[in-house]
Amino acid sequence: MQVQALLKKLSNLDVKMICPLHGPIIKENLGYYLEKYDIWSSYKPEEEGIFIAYASIHGNTAQASEFLADRLKEKRSKESGNYRSCKM
């Protein structure tokens, strides 16, 4: 919640740049990035859906992950939603 508290304080200031401890200094599209910080720090999803990340040396975890994704798709086929599976 530290980021949320700082964003609240920033709302009354004219922000000219964002200088993170990592990555590039941001001088353009500040509203876009401040909105991203707000979303990420409040644990709100950017989009609705399910993301299944896995690593699989012998394929067993991959098989289980794909099975889970298929079951979720079947269960929620009547509802809109995104389902992604990503091998790490």
C-alpha distances in whole Angstrom, upper triangle without the diagonal:
4,5,5,6,9,10,11,13,14,16,18,19,22,20,23,22,19,19,17,18,20,22,24,23,22,24,25,24,20,20,20,17,15,15,15,11,10,12,11,7,7,10,13,16,18,21,22,24,24,24,26,26,29,31,35,37,40,39,38,34,35,38,35,32,35,36,33,32,36,35,32,34,37,35,33,35,36,32,31,28,28,29,29,30,29,31,29
4,5,5,6,9,10,11,12,14,17,17,20,18,21,19,16,17,15,15,18,20,22,21,20,22,24,23,19,19,20,17,14,15,15,11,11,13,12,8,10,13,16,19,20,23,25,27,27,27,28,28,30,32,36,38,41,41,40,36,37,40,38,35,37,39,35,35,38,38,35,37,40,38,36,38,39,35,34,31,30,31,31,32,31,33,30
4,5,5,6,9,10,10,12,15,15,17,15,18,16,13,14,12,14,16,17,19,18,17,19,20,19,16,15,16,13,10,12,11,8,8,10,9,6,9,11,14,16,17,21,23,25,25,25,27,26,29,31,35,38,41,39,39,35,36,38,37,33,36,37,34,33,37,37,34,35,38,37,34,37,37,33,32,29,28,29,29,30,29,31,29
4,5,5,6,9,10,11,14,15,17,16,19,18,15,17,16,17,19,20,21,20,19,21,21,19,16,15,16,14,11,11,12,9,7,9,10,6,7,11,12,16,16,20,22,24,25,25,27,28,31,33,37,39,42,41,40,37,37,39,37,34,36,38,34,33,37,36,33,34,37,36,33,36,36,32,30,28,28,29,29,30,30,32,31
4,5,5,6,9,10,12,14,17,16,19,18,16,17,17,18,20,22,23,21,20,22,23,21,18,17,18,16,13,14,15,12,10,13,13,10,11,14,16,19,20,24,25,28,29,29,31,31,34,36,40,42,45,44,44,40,40,43,41,38,40,41,38,37,40,40,37,38,41,39,37,39,39,35,34,32,31,33,33,34,34,36,34
4,5,5,6,9,11,11,14,12,15,15,13,14,13,15,18,19,20,18,17,18,20,19,15,15,16,14,11,13,14,10,10,14,14,11,12,16,17,20,21,24,26,29,30,29,32,31,34,36,40,42,45,44,44,41,41,43,42,38,40,42,39,38,41,41,38,39,42,41,38,40,41,37,35,33,32,33,33,34,33,35,33
4,5,5,6,9,10,12,11,14,14,12,14,14,16,18,19,19,17,16,17,17,16,12,12,13,11,8,9,11,8,7,11,12,10,11,14,15,18,18,21,24,27,28,28,30,30,33,36,39,42,45,44,44,40,40,42,41,37,39,41,38,36,39,40,36,37,40,39,36,38,38,34,32,30,30,31,31,33,32,34,33
4,5,5,8,10,13,12,16,16,15,17,17,20,22,23,23,21,19,20,20,19,15,14,16,15,11,12,14,12,10,13,15,12,12,16,17,20,20,23,25,28,30,30,33,33,36,39,42,45,48,46,46,42,42,45,43,40,41,43,40,38,41,41,38,39,42,40,37,39,39,35,33,32,32,33,33,35,35,37,36
4,6,6,8,11,11,15,15,14,16,17,19,22,23,23,20,19,19,20,19,15,15,17,16,12,14,16,14,12,16,17,15,15,19,20,23,23,27,29,32,33,33,36,35,39,41,44,47,50,49,49,45,45,48,46,42,44,46,43,41,45,45,41,42,45,43,41,43,43,39,37,35,35,37,36,38,37,40,38
4,5,5,8,7,11,12,11,14,15,18,20,20,20,17,15,15,16,16,12,11,14,13,10,12,14,12,11,15,16,14,16,19,20,22,22,25,28,31,32,32,35,35,38,40,43,46,49,48,48,44,44,47,45,42,43,45,42,41,44,44,41,41,45,43,40,42,42,38,36,34,34,35,35,37,36,38,37
4,6,8,9,12,14,14,17,18,21,23,23,22,19,17,17,17,15,12,11,14,13,10,11,14,13,11,15,17,15,16,19,19,22,21,24,27,30,32,32,35,35,38,41,44,47,50,49,49,45,45,47,45,42,43,45,42,40,43,44,40,40,44,42,39,41,40,37,34,33,33,35,35,37,36,39,38
4,7,9,13,15,15,18,20,23,25,25,24,21,19,18,19,18,14,13,17,16,13,15,18,16,15,19,20,19,19,23,23,26,25,28,31,34,36,36,39,39,42,44,48,51,54,52,52,49,48,51,49,46,47,49,46,44,47,47,44,44,47,46,43,44,44,40,38,37,36,39,39,41,40,43,41
4,6,9,12,13,15,17,20,23,23,21,18,16,15,16,16,12,12,16,15,12,15,18,16,16,19,21,19,21,24,24,26,25,29,32,35,36,36,39,39,42,44,48,50,53,52,52,49,48,51,50,46,47,50,47,45,48,48,45,45,48,47,44,46,45,42,39,38,37,39,39,41,40,42,41
4,6,9,11,15,17,20,22,22,20,16,14,12,13,13,10,11,15,14,12,15,17,16,17,20,21,21,22,25,25,27,25,29,32,35,37,36,39,39,42,44,48,50,53,52,53,49,48,51,50,46,47,50,47,45,48,49,45,45,49,48,44,46,46,42,39,38,37,39,38,41,39,42,40
4,6,8,11,13,17,18,18,16,13,11,9,11,11,8,9,12,11,10,13,15,14,15,18,19,18,20,23,23,25,23,27,30,33,34,34,36,36,39,41,44,47,50,49,49,46,45,48,47,43,45,47,44,42,45,46,43,43,47,46,43,44,44,40,38,36,35,37,36,38,36,39,37
4,7,10,13,17,18,17,14,11,9,6,9,10,8,10,13,12,12,15,16,16,17,20,21,21,23,25,26,27,25,28,32,34,36,35,37,37,40,41,45,47,50,49,50,46,45,49,48,44,45,48,46,43,47,48,44,44,48,47,44,45,46,42,39,37,36,38,37,38,37,39,37
4,6,10,13,14,13,11,7,5,5,8,9,7,10,12,10,10,14,15,14,16,19,19,19,21,24,24,25,23,27,30,32,33,32,35,34,36,38,41,43,47,46,47,43,42,46,45,41,43,45,43,41,44,45,42,42,46,45,43,44,44,41,38,35,34,35,34,36,34,36,34
4,6,10,11,10,9,6,5,7,9,10,8,11,12,9,9,12,12,11,14,16,16,16,19,21,22,23,21,24,28,30,31,29,32,30,33,34,38,40,43,43,44,40,39,43,42,38,40,42,40,38,41,43,39,40,43,43,40,42,42,39,36,33,32,33,31,33,31,33,31
4,7,8,8,7,5,7,9,12,14,11,14,15,12,12,16,15,13,16,18,17,17,20,22,23,24,23,27,30,31,32,30,32,30,33,34,37,39,43,42,43,40,39,42,42,38,40,43,41,39,42,44,41,41,45,44,42,43,44,41,38,35,33,34,32,33,31,32,30
4,5,6,7,7,8,12,14,15,13,15,15,11,12,15,14,11,15,17,15,14,18,19,21,22,21,25,28,29,29,27,29,27,29,30,34,36,39,39,40,36,36,39,38,35,37,40,37,36,39,41,38,38,42,42,39,41,42,39,36,33,31,32,30,30,28,29,27
4,7,9,9,12,15,18,19,16,19,19,15,15,18,16,14,17,19,17,16,20,21,23,24,23,27,30,30,30,28,29,27,29,29,33,35,38,38,39,36,35,39,38,35,37,40,38,37,40,41,39,40,43,43,41,43,44,41,38,35,33,33,31,31,28,29,26
4,7,9,11,15,17,18,16,19,18,14,16,18,16,14,18,19,16,16,20,21,23,23,22,25,28,29,28,26,27,25,26,27,30,32,35,35,36,33,33,36,36,33,35,38,36,34,38,39,37,37,41,41,39,41,42,39,36,33,30,30,28,28,25,26,23
4,7,9,13,14,16,15,18,16,13,15,17,15,14,18,19,16,18,21,21,23,23,21,24,27,28,28,25,27,24,26,27,30,32,35,35,36,33,32,36,36,32,34,37,35,34,37,39,36,37,40,40,38,40,41,38,35,32,29,29,27,27,25,25,23
4,6,9,11,13,13,16,15,12,15,17,15,15,19,20,18,19,23,23,24,24,22,25,29,30,30,28,29,27,29,30,33,35,38,38,39,36,35,39,39,35,37,40,38,36,39,41,38,39,42,42,40,41,43,39,36,33,31,31,29,30,27,28,26
4,7,9,12,11,14,14,11,13,16,15,14,18,20,19,19,23,24,25,25,23,26,30,31,32,30,32,30,32,33,37,38,42,41,42,39,38,42,41,38,39,42,40,38,42,43,40,41,44,44,42,43,44,41,37,35,32,33,31,32,30,31,29
4,6,8,7,11,11,8,10,13,13,13,16,18,17,18,21,22,23,23,21,24,28,29,30,29,31,30,32,33,37,39,42,41,42,39,38,41,41,37,38,41,39,37,40,42,39,39,43,42,40,41,42,38,35,32,30,32,30,31,29,31,29
4,7,7,10,11,10,12,15,15,15,18,20,20,21,23,25,25,25,23,26,30,32,33,31,34,33,36,37,40,42,46,45,46,43,41,44,44,41,41,44,42,40,43,45,41,41,45,45,42,43,43,40,37,34,33,34,33,34,32,34,33
4,5,9,9,9,11,13,14,15,17,19,19,21,23,24,24,24,21,24,28,30,31,30,33,32,35,36,40,42,45,44,45,42,40,43,43,39,40,43,41,38,41,43,40,39,43,43,40,40,41,38,34,32,30,32,31,33,31,33,32
4,5,5,7,9,10,11,13,15,16,17,19,20,22,21,21,18,21,24,27,28,28,31,30,33,35,39,41,44,42,44,40,39,42,41,37,38,41,39,36,39,40,37,36,40,40,36,37,37,34,31,29,27,30,29,31,30,32,31
4,5,5,6,8,10,10,12,14,15,16,18,20,19,20,18,21,24,27,29,28,31,30,33,35,39,41,44,43,44,40,39,42,41,38,38,41,39,36,39,40,37,37,40,40,37,38,38,35,32,30,28,30,29,31,30,33,31
4,6,5,6,9,10,10,12,14,15,16,18,17,18,16,19,22,25,27,27,30,30,33,36,39,42,45,43,44,40,39,41,41,37,38,40,38,35,38,39,35,35,39,38,35,36,36,32,29,27,26,29,28,31,30,33,32
4,6,5,6,9,10,11,12,14,16,17,16,16,13,16,19,22,24,23,27,27,30,32,36,38,41,39,40,37,35,38,37,34,34,37,34,32,34,36,32,32,35,35,32,33,33,29,26,24,23,25,25,27,26,29,28
4,5,5,6,9,10,10,12,14,15,15,15,13,16,20,22,24,23,26,25,28,30,34,37,40,38,39,35,34,37,36,33,34,36,34,31,34,36,32,32,36,35,32,34,34,31,28,25,24,26,25,26,25,28,27
4,5,5,6,9,10,10,12,14,14,15,14,17,21,23,25,24,27,27,30,32,36,39,42,40,41,37,36,39,38,34,35,38,35,33,36,37,33,33,37,36,33,35,35,31,28,26,25,27,26,28,28,30,29
4,5,5,6,9,10,11,12,11,12,11,14,17,20,22,22,25,25,29,31,35,38,41,39,39,35,34,37,36,32,33,35,32,30,33,34,30,30,34,33,30,31,31,28,25,23,22,24,24,26,26,29,28
4,5,5,6,8,10,11,10,11,9,12,16,18,19,19,22,22,25,28,31,34,37,35,36,32,31,34,32,29,30,32,30,27,31,31,28,28,32,31,28,30,30,26,24,21,20,22,21,23,22,25,24
4,6,5,6,8,10,11,12,11,15,18,20,21,20,23,23,26,28,32,35,38,36,36,33,32,35,34,30,32,34,31,29,32,33,30,30,34,33,30,32,33,29,26,24,23,24,23,25,24,26,25
4,6,5,6,9,9,11,11,14,17,19,21,21,24,24,27,30,34,37,39,38,38,34,33,36,34,31,32,34,31,29,32,33,29,30,33,32,29,31,31,27,25,23,22,24,24,26,26,28,27
4,6,5,6,5,7,7,11,13,16,17,17,20,21,24,27,31,34,36,34,34,31,30,32,31,27,29,31,27,26,29,29,25,26,29,28,25,27,28,24,22,19,19,20,20,23,22,25,24
4,6,5,7,8,8,12,14,16,16,16,19,19,22,24,28,31,34,32,32,28,28,30,29,25,27,29,26,25,28,28,25,26,29,28,26,28,29,25,23,20,19,20,19,21,20,23,22
4,6,8,10,12,15,17,19,19,19,21,21,24,27,30,33,36,34,34,30,30,33,31,28,30,32,28,27,31,31,27,29,32,30,28,31,31,28,26,23,22,23,23,24,24,26,24
4,6,9,11,14,15,17,18,19,21,22,25,28,31,34,37,35,35,31,31,33,31,28,30,31,28,26,30,29,26,27,30,28,26,29,29,25,24,21,21,22,22,24,24,27,26
4,6,9,12,12,14,14,15,17,18,21,24,28,31,33,31,31,27,27,29,27,24,26,27,24,23,26,26,22,24,27,25,23,26,26,23,21,18,18,19,19,21,21,23,22
4,6,9,10,12,13,14,17,19,22,26,29,32,34,32,32,28,28,29,27,24,26,27,24,22,25,25,21,22,25,23,21,23,24,20,18,16,16,17,18,20,21,24,24
4,5,6,9,10,11,15,16,20,23,26,30,32,29,29,25,25,27,25,21,22,24,21,19,22,22,18,19,22,21,18,20,21,17,15,13,12,14,14,17,18,21,21
4,7,9,12,12,16,17,21,24,27,30,33,30,30,27,25,27,26,22,23,25,22,20,23,23,20,20,23,22,19,21,21,18,15,13,12,14,14,17,18,21,21
4,6,9,11,14,16,20,23,26,30,32,29,29,26,24,26,24,21,21,23,20,17,20,20,17,17,20,19,16,17,18,14,11,9,8,11,12,15,17,20,21
4,7,10,13,16,20,23,26,29,31,28,27,24,23,24,22,19,19,20,18,15,17,17,14,14,17,16,13,14,15,11,9,6,7,9,11,15,17,20,21
4,7,10,13,17,20,22,26,27,24,24,21,19,20,19,15,15,17,14,11,14,14,11,11,14,13,11,12,14,11,9,5,4,6,8,11,14,17,19
4,7,10,13,17,19,23,24,21,20,17,16,17,15,12,13,14,11,9,12,12,9,10,13,13,11,13,15,13,11,8,6,5,7,9,11,14,16
4,6,10,13,16,20,21,18,18,15,14,15,14,10,11,14,11,9,12,14,11,12,15,16,14,16,18,16,14,11,8,6,5,6,8,11,12
4,7,10,13,16,18,15,15,11,10,12,11,7,9,11,9,8,11,13,11,12,16,16,15,17,20,18,17,14,11,8,6,5,6,9,10
4,7,10,14,16,14,14,10,9,12,11,8,10,13,11,11,14,16,14,16,19,20,19,21,24,22,20,17,14,11,8,6,5,6,7
4,7,10,12,10,10,7,7,10,10,7,10,12,12,12,15,16,16,18,20,21,21,23,26,25,23,20,17,14,11,8,6,5,6
4,7,9,9,10,7,7,11,11,10,12,15,14,15,18,19,19,21,23,24,25,26,29,28,27,23,20,17,14,11,9,6,5
4,6,5,7,5,6,9,10,10,12,14,15,15,18,19,20,21,24,25,26,27,30,30,29,25,22,19,16,12,11,7,8
4,6,8,8,9,11,13,13,15,17,18,19,21,23,24,25,27,28,29,30,34,33,32,29,26,22,20,16,14,10,10
4,6,8,8,10,12,13,14,16,17,19,20,22,23,25,26,28,29,30,34,33,33,30,27,23,21,17,16,12,13
4,6,5,6,9,10,10,12,14,15,16,18,20,21,22,24,26,26,30,30,29,26,24,20,18,14,13,10,12
4,5,5,6,9,10,11,12,14,15,17,18,20,21,23,24,25,29,29,29,26,24,20,18,14,14,12,14
4,5,5,6,9,10,10,12,14,15,16,18,20,21,22,24,27,27,26,23,21,17,15,12,12,10,11
4,5,5,6,8,10,10,12,14,15,16,18,20,21,22,25,25,24,21,19,15,13,9,9,7,10
4,5,5,6,9,10,11,12,14,15,17,18,20,21,24,24,24,22,19,16,14,11,12,11,14
4,6,5,6,9,10,11,12,14,15,16,18,20,23,23,23,20,19,15,14,11,13,12,14
4,5,5,6,9,10,11,12,14,15,16,18,21,21,20,17,15,12,10,8,9,9,12
4,5,5,6,9,10,10,12,14,15,16,19,19,19,16,14,11,10,7,10,10,14
4,5,5,6,9,10,11,12,14,15,19,19,19,17,16,12,12,11,13,14,17
4,5,5,6,9,10,11,12,14,17,17,17,15,14,11,11,10,13,14,16
4,6,5,6,9,10,11,12,15,15,14,12,10,7,8,7,11,13,16
4,5,5,6,9,10,10,14,14,15,13,12,9,10,10,14,15,19
4,5,5,6,9,10,13,14,15,13,13,11,13,13,16,18,21
4,5,5,6,8,11,11,12,10,10,8,11,12,15,18,20
4,6,5,5,9,9,10,9,9,7,10,12,15,18,21
4,6,5,8,10,12,11,12,11,14,15,19,21,24
4,6,8,9,11,11,13,12,15,16,20,23,25
4,5,5,8,8,10,10,14,16,19,22,25
4,5,7,8,10,11,14,16,20,23,26
4,7,9,12,13,17,20,23,26,29
4,6,10,12,15,18,22,25,28
4,7,10,13,17,20,23,26
4,7,10,13,16,20,22
4,7,10,13,17,19
4,7,10,14,16
4,6,10,13
4,7,10
4,6
4
